């Protein structure tokens, strides 16, 4: 993931979704260990709700246009 993109996603998760930086770090570590998608990892471990996951994917889609 590009550094700029990750910073934008991190800020979105912290400010818009309201999860903690430690939850983001945990999600990153688990995604790397399990070789899975970062958003899906956050969702599968209960860090994000389905609604939050949808918001995150919408944000990622908008920033990549």
PDB file of N, CA, C and O in Angstrom:
ATOM      1  N   UNK A   1       0.845  -1.168   0.000  1.00  0.00           N
ATOM      2  CA  UNK A   1       0.000   0.000   0.000  1.00  0.00           C
ATOM      3  C   UNK A   1       0.894   1.235   0.000  1.00  0.00           C
ATOM      4  O   UNK A   1       1.864   1.302   0.754  1.00  0.00           O
ATOM      5  N   UNK A   2       0.577   2.185  -0.822  1.00  0.00           N
ATOM      6  CA  UNK A   2       1.340   3.419  -0.910  1.00  0.00           C
ATOM      7  C   UNK A   2       1.249   4.177   0.418  1.00  0.00           C
ATOM      8  O   UNK A   2       0.199   4.195   1.061  1.00  0.00           O
ATOM      9  N   UNK A   3       2.362   4.801   0.821  1.00  0.00           N
ATOM     10  CA  UNK A   3       2.432   5.496   2.115  1.00  0.00           C
ATOM     11  C   UNK A   3       1.359   6.573   2.239  1.00  0.00           C
ATOM     12  O   UNK A   3       0.698   6.660   3.274  1.00  0.00           O
ATOM     13  N   UNK A   4       1.172   7.397   1.203  1.00  0.00           N
ATOM     14  CA  UNK A   4       0.182   8.471   1.239  1.00  0.00           C
ATOM     15  C   UNK A   4      -1.221   7.909   1.412  1.00  0.00           C
ATOM     16  O   UNK A   4      -2.021   8.441   2.182  1.00  0.00           O
ATOM     17  N   UNK A   5      -1.513   6.841   0.699  1.00  0.00           N
ATOM     18  CA  UNK A   5      -2.823   6.208   0.782  1.00  0.00           C
ATOM     19  C   UNK A   5      -3.060   5.663   2.183  1.00  0.00           C
ATOM     20  O   UNK A   5      -4.150   5.814   2.734  1.00  0.00           O
ATOM     21  N   UNK A   6      -2.045   5.029   2.761  1.00  0.00           N
ATOM     22  CA  UNK A   6      -2.223   4.491   4.100  1.00  0.00           C
ATOM     23  C   UNK A   6      -2.475   5.600   5.112  1.00  0.00           C
ATOM     24  O   UNK A   6      -3.313   5.442   6.000  1.00  0.00           O
ATOM     25  N   UNK A   7      -1.776   6.704   4.996  1.00  0.00           N
ATOM     26  CA  UNK A   7      -1.982   7.825   5.927  1.00  0.00           C
ATOM     27  C   UNK A   7      -3.416   8.331   5.817  1.00  0.00           C
ATOM     28  O   UNK A   7      -4.044   8.628   6.833  1.00  0.00           O
ATOM     29  N   UNK A   8      -3.939   8.433   4.603  1.00  0.00           N
ATOM     30  CA  UNK A   8      -5.326   8.874   4.412  1.00  0.00           C
ATOM     31  C   UNK A   8      -6.305   7.873   5.026  1.00  0.00           C
ATOM     32  O   UNK A   8      -7.261   8.271   5.692  1.00  0.00           O
ATOM     33  N   UNK A   9      -6.075   6.591   4.809  1.00  0.00           N
ATOM     34  CA  UNK A   9      -6.938   5.552   5.378  1.00  0.00           C
ATOM     35  C   UNK A   9      -6.851   5.574   6.900  1.00  0.00           C
ATOM     36  O   UNK A   9      -7.873   5.483   7.581  1.00  0.00           O
ATOM     37  N   UNK A  10      -5.649   5.693   7.433  1.00  0.00           N
ATOM     38  CA  UNK A  10      -5.448   5.754   8.874  1.00  0.00           C
ATOM     39  C   UNK A  10      -6.219   6.938   9.473  1.00  0.00           C
ATOM     40  O   UNK A  10      -6.919   6.781  10.473  1.00  0.00           O
ATOM     41  N   UNK A  11      -6.090   8.113   8.865  1.00  0.00           N
ATOM     42  CA  UNK A  11      -6.805   9.292   9.352  1.00  0.00           C
ATOM     43  C   UNK A  11      -8.310   9.098   9.278  1.00  0.00           C
ATOM     44  O   UNK A  11      -9.031   9.509  10.187  1.00  0.00           O
ATOM     45  N   UNK A  12      -8.792   8.479   8.212  1.00  0.00           N
ATOM     46  CA  UNK A  12     -10.225   8.212   8.069  1.00  0.00           C
ATOM     47  C   UNK A  12     -10.707   7.290   9.192  1.00  0.00           C
ATOM     48  O   UNK A  12     -11.739   7.544   9.814  1.00  0.00           O
ATOM     49  N   UNK A  13      -9.957   6.226   9.441  1.00  0.00           N
ATOM     50  CA  UNK A  13     -10.342   5.284  10.489  1.00  0.00           C
ATOM     51  C   UNK A  13     -10.355   5.947  11.863  1.00  0.00           C
ATOM     52  O   UNK A  13     -11.252   5.694  12.668  1.00  0.00           O
ATOM     53  N   UNK A  14      -9.371   6.785  12.128  1.00  0.00           N
ATOM     54  CA  UNK A  14      -9.290   7.442  13.424  1.00  0.00           C
ATOM     55  C   UNK A  14     -10.366   8.511  13.598  1.00  0.00           C
ATOM     56  O   UNK A  14     -11.028   8.566  14.635  1.00  0.00           O
ATOM     57  N   UNK A  15     -10.540   9.360  12.586  1.00  0.00           N
ATOM     58  CA  UNK A  15     -11.423  10.525  12.719  1.00  0.00           C
ATOM     59  C   UNK A  15     -12.877  10.239  12.361  1.00  0.00           C
ATOM     60  O   UNK A  15     -13.784  10.659  13.080  1.00  0.00           O
ATOM     61  N   UNK A  16     -13.106   9.541  11.273  1.00  0.00           N
ATOM     62  CA  UNK A  16     -14.478   9.322  10.797  1.00  0.00           C
ATOM     63  C   UNK A  16     -15.138   8.095  11.420  1.00  0.00           C
ATOM     64  O   UNK A  16     -16.317   8.126  11.771  1.00  0.00           O
ATOM     65  N   UNK A  17     -14.372   7.021  11.554  1.00  0.00           N
ATOM     66  CA  UNK A  17     -14.928   5.786  12.105  1.00  0.00           C
ATOM     67  C   UNK A  17     -14.782   5.780  13.630  1.00  0.00           C
ATOM     68  O   UNK A  17     -15.645   5.260  14.338  1.00  0.00           O
ATOM     69  N   UNK A  18     -13.704   6.353  14.124  1.00  0.00           N
ATOM     70  CA  UNK A  18     -13.518   6.468  15.566  1.00  0.00           C
ATOM     71  C   UNK A  18     -12.846   5.287  16.238  1.00  0.00           C
ATOM     72  O   UNK A  18     -13.039   5.062  17.433  1.00  0.00           O
ATOM     73  N   UNK A  19     -12.054   4.524  15.480  1.00  0.00           N
ATOM     74  CA  UNK A  19     -11.325   3.439  16.134  1.00  0.00           C
ATOM     75  C   UNK A  19      -9.977   3.972  16.623  1.00  0.00           C
ATOM     76  O   UNK A  19      -9.491   4.990  16.130  1.00  0.00           O
ATOM     77  N   UNK A  20      -9.391   3.296  17.569  1.00  0.00           N
ATOM     78  CA  UNK A  20      -8.138   3.755  18.170  1.00  0.00           C
ATOM     79  C   UNK A  20      -6.937   3.408  17.293  1.00  0.00           C
ATOM     80  O   UNK A  20      -7.000   2.527  16.437  1.00  0.00           O
ATOM     81  N   UNK A  21      -5.849   4.126  17.534  1.00  0.00           N
ATOM     82  CA  UNK A  21      -4.622   3.836  16.780  1.00  0.00           C
ATOM     83  C   UNK A  21      -4.088   2.450  17.127  1.00  0.00           C
ATOM     84  O   UNK A  21      -3.480   1.798  16.277  1.00  0.00           O
ATOM     85  N   UNK A  22      -4.300   1.988  18.352  1.00  0.00           N
ATOM     86  CA  UNK A  22      -3.843   0.637  18.711  1.00  0.00           C
ATOM     87  C   UNK A  22      -4.641  -0.424  17.956  1.00  0.00           C
ATOM     88  O   UNK A  22      -4.097  -1.475  17.615  1.00  0.00           O
ATOM     89  N   UNK A  23      -5.930  -0.163  17.691  1.00  0.00           N
ATOM     90  CA  UNK A  23      -6.740  -1.101  16.902  1.00  0.00           C
ATOM     91  C   UNK A  23      -6.256  -1.137  15.454  1.00  0.00           C
ATOM     92  O   UNK A  23      -6.215  -2.199  14.833  1.00  0.00           O
ATOM     93  N   UNK A  24      -5.893   0.024  14.923  1.00  0.00           N
ATOM     94  CA  UNK A  24      -5.348   0.084  13.555  1.00  0.00           C
ATOM     95  C   UNK A  24      -4.046  -0.704  13.496  1.00  0.00           C
ATOM     96  O   UNK A  24      -3.834  -1.489  12.572  1.00  0.00           O
ATOM     97  N   UNK A  25      -3.177  -0.495  14.477  1.00  0.00           N
ATOM     98  CA  UNK A  25      -1.895  -1.217  14.503  1.00  0.00           C
ATOM     99  C   UNK A  25      -2.095  -2.720  14.635  1.00  0.00           C
ATOM    100  O   UNK A  25      -1.395  -3.501  13.992  1.00  0.00           O
ATOM    101  N   UNK A  26      -3.040  -3.123  15.462  1.00  0.00           N
ATOM    102  CA  UNK A  26      -3.357  -4.546  15.593  1.00  0.00           C
ATOM    103  C   UNK A  26      -3.843  -5.108  14.263  1.00  0.00           C
ATOM    104  O   UNK A  26      -3.412  -6.183  13.846  1.00  0.00           O
ATOM    105  N   UNK A  27      -4.739  -4.383  13.596  1.00  0.00           N
ATOM    106  CA  UNK A  27      -5.239  -4.815  12.296  1.00  0.00           C
ATOM    107  C   UNK A  27      -4.132  -4.962  11.272  1.00  0.00           C
ATOM    108  O   UNK A  27      -4.115  -5.920  10.499  1.00  0.00           O
ATOM    109  N   UNK A  28      -3.208  -4.014  11.265  1.00  0.00           N
ATOM    110  CA  UNK A  28      -2.071  -4.093  10.336  1.00  0.00           C
ATOM    111  C   UNK A  28      -1.225  -5.322  10.603  1.00  0.00           C
ATOM    112  O   UNK A  28      -0.857  -6.051   9.682  1.00  0.00           O
ATOM    113  N   UNK A  29      -0.921  -5.541  11.872  1.00  0.00           N
ATOM    114  CA  UNK A  29      -0.088  -6.696  12.233  1.00  0.00           C
ATOM    115  C   UNK A  29      -0.767  -8.008  11.866  1.00  0.00           C
ATOM    116  O   UNK A  29      -0.129  -8.914  11.330  1.00  0.00           O
ATOM    117  N   UNK A  30      -2.067  -8.111  12.157  1.00  0.00           N
ATOM    118  CA  UNK A  30      -2.796  -9.337  11.828  1.00  0.00           C
ATOM    119  C   UNK A  30      -2.920  -9.539  10.319  1.00  0.00           C
ATOM    120  O   UNK A  30      -2.829 -10.667   9.835  1.00  0.00           O
ATOM    121  N   UNK A  31      -3.124  -8.457   9.577  1.00  0.00           N
ATOM    122  CA  UNK A  31      -3.226  -8.561   8.120  1.00  0.00           C
ATOM    123  C   UNK A  31      -1.908  -9.065   7.528  1.00  0.00           C
ATOM    124  O   UNK A  31      -1.909  -9.891   6.615  1.00  0.00           O
ATOM    125  N   UNK A  32      -0.789  -8.566   8.050  1.00  0.00           N
ATOM    126  CA  UNK A  32       0.519  -9.021   7.566  1.00  0.00           C
ATOM    127  C   UNK A  32       0.758 -10.481   7.930  1.00  0.00           C
ATOM    128  O   UNK A  32       1.190 -11.273   7.093  1.00  0.00           O
ATOM    129  N   UNK A  33       0.475 -10.837   9.188  1.00  0.00           N
ATOM    130  CA  UNK A  33       0.696 -12.215   9.645  1.00  0.00           C
ATOM    131  C   UNK A  33      -0.152 -13.216   8.867  1.00  0.00           C
ATOM    132  O   UNK A  33       0.325 -14.292   8.503  1.00  0.00           O
ATOM    133  N   UNK A  34      -1.404 -12.860   8.614  1.00  0.00           N
ATOM    134  CA  UNK A  34      -2.333 -13.770   7.943  1.00  0.00           C
ATOM    135  C   UNK A  34      -2.371 -13.594   6.432  1.00  0.00           C
ATOM    136  O   UNK A  34      -3.059 -14.331   5.725  1.00  0.00           O
ATOM    137  N   UNK A  35      -1.626 -12.612   5.947  1.00  0.00           N
ATOM    138  CA  UNK A  35      -1.576 -12.302   4.514  1.00  0.00           C
ATOM    139  C   UNK A  35      -2.982 -12.093   3.941  1.00  0.00           C
ATOM    140  O   UNK A  35      -3.364 -12.684   2.931  1.00  0.00           O
ATOM    141  N   UNK A  36      -3.735 -11.223   4.632  1.00  0.00           N
ATOM    142  CA  UNK A  36      -5.093 -10.904   4.220  1.00  0.00           C
ATOM    143  C   UNK A  36      -5.251  -9.404   4.038  1.00  0.00           C
ATOM    144  O   UNK A  36      -4.384  -8.618   4.420  1.00  0.00           O
ATOM    145  N   UNK A  37      -6.358  -9.030   3.457  1.00  0.00           N
ATOM    146  CA  UNK A  37      -6.692  -7.625   3.232  1.00  0.00           C
ATOM    147  C   UNK A  37      -6.848  -6.904   4.569  1.00  0.00           C
ATOM    148  O   UNK A  37      -7.456  -7.434   5.498  1.00  0.00           O
ATOM    149  N   UNK A  38      -6.299  -5.702   4.661  1.00  0.00           N
ATOM    150  CA  UNK A  38      -6.385  -4.910   5.881  1.00  0.00           C
ATOM    151  C   UNK A  38      -7.839  -4.620   6.281  1.00  0.00           C
ATOM    152  O   UNK A  38      -8.199  -4.860   7.433  1.00  0.00           O
ATOM    153  N   UNK A  39      -8.698  -4.107   5.362  1.00  0.00           N
ATOM    154  CA  UNK A  39     -10.092  -3.852   5.761  1.00  0.00           C
ATOM    155  C   UNK A  39     -10.830  -5.121   6.207  1.00  0.00           C
ATOM    156  O   UNK A  39     -11.581  -5.089   7.182  1.00  0.00           O
ATOM    157  N   UNK A  40     -10.621  -6.220   5.508  1.00  0.00           N
ATOM    158  CA  UNK A  40     -11.292  -7.467   5.872  1.00  0.00           C
ATOM    159  C   UNK A  40     -10.791  -7.974   7.222  1.00  0.00           C
ATOM    160  O   UNK A  40     -11.565  -8.529   8.002  1.00  0.00           O
ATOM    161  N   UNK A  41      -9.518  -7.789   7.497  1.00  0.00           N
ATOM    162  CA  UNK A  41      -8.971  -8.177   8.801  1.00  0.00           C
ATOM    163  C   UNK A  41      -9.642  -7.383   9.912  1.00  0.00           C
ATOM    164  O   UNK A  41     -10.043  -7.950  10.929  1.00  0.00           O
ATOM    165  N   UNK A  42      -9.767  -6.059   9.722  1.00  0.00           N
ATOM    166  CA  UNK A  42     -10.426  -5.228  10.734  1.00  0.00           C
ATOM    167  C   UNK A  42     -11.859  -5.701  10.971  1.00  0.00           C
ATOM    168  O   UNK A  42     -12.321  -5.748  12.111  1.00  0.00           O
ATOM    169  N   UNK A  43     -12.545  -6.045   9.913  1.00  0.00           N
ATOM    170  CA  UNK A  43     -13.932  -6.506  10.020  1.00  0.00           C
ATOM    171  C   UNK A  43     -14.013  -7.896  10.672  1.00  0.00           C
ATOM    172  O   UNK A  43     -14.840  -8.125  11.554  1.00  0.00           O
ATOM    173  N   UNK A  44     -13.152  -8.812  10.232  1.00  0.00           N
ATOM    174  CA  UNK A  44     -13.252 -10.195  10.720  1.00  0.00           C
ATOM    175  C   UNK A  44     -12.897 -10.319  12.198  1.00  0.00           C
ATOM    176  O   UNK A  44     -13.354 -11.249  12.862  1.00  0.00           O
ATOM    177  N   UNK A  45     -12.096  -9.402  12.722  1.00  0.00           N
ATOM    178  CA  UNK A  45     -11.766  -9.416  14.146  1.00  0.00           C
ATOM    179  C   UNK A  45     -12.695  -8.521  14.960  1.00  0.00           C
ATOM    180  O   UNK A  45     -12.465  -8.311  16.150  1.00  0.00           O
ATOM    181  N   UNK A  46     -13.736  -7.998  14.332  1.00  0.00           N
ATOM    182  CA  UNK A  46     -14.732  -7.209  15.048  1.00  0.00           C
ATOM    183  C   UNK A  46     -14.326  -5.779  15.338  1.00  0.00           C
ATOM    184  O   UNK A  46     -14.982  -5.096  16.124  1.00  0.00           O
ATOM    185  N   UNK A  47     -13.262  -5.320  14.719  1.00  0.00           N
ATOM    186  CA  UNK A  47     -12.817  -3.940  14.931  1.00  0.00           C
ATOM    187  C   UNK A  47     -13.712  -2.979  14.155  1.00  0.00           C
ATOM    188  O   UNK A  47     -13.983  -1.869  14.612  1.00  0.00           O
ATOM    189  N   UNK A  48     -14.167  -3.410  12.982  1.00  0.00           N
ATOM    190  CA  UNK A  48     -15.107  -2.638  12.170  1.00  0.00           C
ATOM    191  C   UNK A  48     -16.423  -3.394  12.058  1.00  0.00           C
ATOM    192  O   UNK A  48     -16.443  -4.621  11.966  1.00  0.00           O
ATOM    193  N   UNK A  49     -17.511  -2.652  12.066  1.00  0.00           N
ATOM    194  CA  UNK A  49     -18.818  -3.251  11.770  1.00  0.00           C
ATOM    195  C   UNK A  49     -18.964  -3.363  10.255  1.00  0.00           C
ATOM    196  O   UNK A  49     -18.144  -2.832   9.505  1.00  0.00           O
ATOM    197  N   UNK A  50     -19.988  -4.039   9.818  1.00  0.00           N
ATOM    198  CA  UNK A  50     -20.248  -4.149   8.381  1.00  0.00           C
ATOM    199  C   UNK A  50     -20.493  -2.767   7.789  1.00  0.00           C
ATOM    200  O   UNK A  50     -20.032  -2.470   6.687  1.00  0.00           O
ATOM    201  N   UNK A  51     -21.210  -1.932   8.512  1.00  0.00           N
ATOM    202  CA  UNK A  51     -21.476  -0.566   8.060  1.00  0.00           C
ATOM    203  C   UNK A  51     -20.171   0.237   7.952  1.00  0.00           C
ATOM    204  O   UNK A  51     -19.968   0.963   6.979  1.00  0.00           O
ATOM    205  N   UNK A  52     -19.288   0.104   8.954  1.00  0.00           N
ATOM    206  CA  UNK A  52     -17.997   0.793   8.918  1.00  0.00           C
ATOM    207  C   UNK A  52     -17.134   0.282   7.769  1.00  0.00           C
ATOM    208  O   UNK A  52     -16.432   1.060   7.123  1.00  0.00           O
ATOM    209  N   UNK A  53     -17.185  -1.024   7.514  1.00  0.00           N
ATOM    210  CA  UNK A  53     -16.425  -1.604   6.404  1.00  0.00           C
ATOM    211  C   UNK A  53     -16.907  -1.014   5.085  1.00  0.00           C
ATOM    212  O   UNK A  53     -16.098  -0.694   4.214  1.00  0.00           O
ATOM    213  N   UNK A  54     -18.209  -0.872   4.934  1.00  0.00           N
ATOM    214  CA  UNK A  54     -18.772  -0.274   3.734  1.00  0.00           C
ATOM    215  C   UNK A  54     -18.297   1.177   3.576  1.00  0.00           C
ATOM    216  O   UNK A  54     -17.948   1.596   2.473  1.00  0.00           O
ATOM    217  N   UNK A  55     -18.283   1.935   4.663  1.00  0.00           N
ATOM    218  CA  UNK A  55     -17.794   3.323   4.630  1.00  0.00           C
ATOM    219  C   UNK A  55     -16.322   3.370   4.225  1.00  0.00           C
ATOM    220  O   UNK A  55     -15.911   4.222   3.437  1.00  0.00           O
ATOM    221  N   UNK A  56     -15.533   2.443   4.774  1.00  0.00           N
ATOM    222  CA  UNK A  56     -14.105   2.403   4.462  1.00  0.00           C
ATOM    223  C   UNK A  56     -13.883   2.092   2.990  1.00  0.00           C
ATOM    224  O   UNK A  56     -13.068   2.746   2.339  1.00  0.00           O
ATOM    225  N   UNK A  57     -14.598   1.098   2.450  1.00  0.00           N
ATOM    226  CA  UNK A  57     -14.451   0.790   1.032  1.00  0.00           C
ATOM    227  C   UNK A  57     -14.902   1.962   0.161  1.00  0.00           C
ATOM    228  O   UNK A  57     -14.299   2.223  -0.880  1.00  0.00           O
ATOM    229  N   UNK A  58     -15.947   2.665   0.570  1.00  0.00           N
ATOM    230  CA  UNK A  58     -16.387   3.856  -0.163  1.00  0.00           C
ATOM    231  C   UNK A  58     -15.303   4.920  -0.155  1.00  0.00           C
ATOM    232  O   UNK A  58     -15.051   5.555  -1.179  1.00  0.00           O
ATOM    233  N   UNK A  59     -14.670   5.121   0.970  1.00  0.00           N
ATOM    234  CA  UNK A  59     -13.584   6.097   1.085  1.00  0.00           C
ATOM    235  C   UNK A  59     -12.395   5.701   0.190  1.00  0.00           C
ATOM    236  O   UNK A  59     -11.828   6.537  -0.514  1.00  0.00           O
ATOM    237  N   UNK A  60     -12.038   4.431   0.235  1.00  0.00           N
ATOM    238  CA  UNK A  60     -10.907   3.951  -0.589  1.00  0.00           C
ATOM    239  C   UNK A  60     -11.235   4.148  -2.071  1.00  0.00           C
ATOM    240  O   UNK A  60     -10.380   4.581  -2.844  1.00  0.00           O
ATOM    241  N   UNK A  61     -12.456   3.835  -2.463  1.00  0.00           N
ATOM    242  CA  UNK A  61     -12.872   3.996  -3.855  1.00  0.00           C
ATOM    243  C   UNK A  61     -12.776   5.458  -4.276  1.00  0.00           C
ATOM    244  O   UNK A  61     -12.275   5.757  -5.360  1.00  0.00           O
ATOM    245  N   UNK A  62     -13.250   6.373  -3.431  1.00  0.00           N
ATOM    246  CA  UNK A  62     -13.216   7.809  -3.763  1.00  0.00           C
ATOM    247  C   UNK A  62     -11.795   8.334  -3.852  1.00  0.00           C
ATOM    248  O   UNK A  62     -11.503   9.153  -4.723  1.00  0.00           O
ATOM    249  N   UNK A  63     -10.900   7.886  -2.975  1.00  0.00           N
ATOM    250  CA  UNK A  63      -9.523   8.377  -3.000  1.00  0.00           C
ATOM    251  C   UNK A  63      -8.727   7.803  -4.150  1.00  0.00           C
ATOM    252  O   UNK A  63      -7.708   8.380  -4.530  1.00  0.00           O
ATOM    253  N   UNK A  64      -9.146   6.703  -4.711  1.00  0.00           N
ATOM    254  CA  UNK A  64      -8.410   6.116  -5.833  1.00  0.00           C
ATOM    255  C   UNK A  64      -8.901   6.583  -7.196  1.00  0.00           C
ATOM    256  O   UNK A  64      -8.399   6.128  -8.224  1.00  0.00           O
ATOM    257  N   UNK A  65      -9.865   7.478  -7.214  1.00  0.00           N
ATOM    258  CA  UNK A  65     -10.358   7.975  -8.512  1.00  0.00           C
ATOM    259  C   UNK A  65      -9.539   9.131  -9.004  1.00  0.00           C
ATOM    260  O   UNK A  65      -9.813   9.670 -10.077  1.00  0.00           O
TER     261      UNK A  65
END
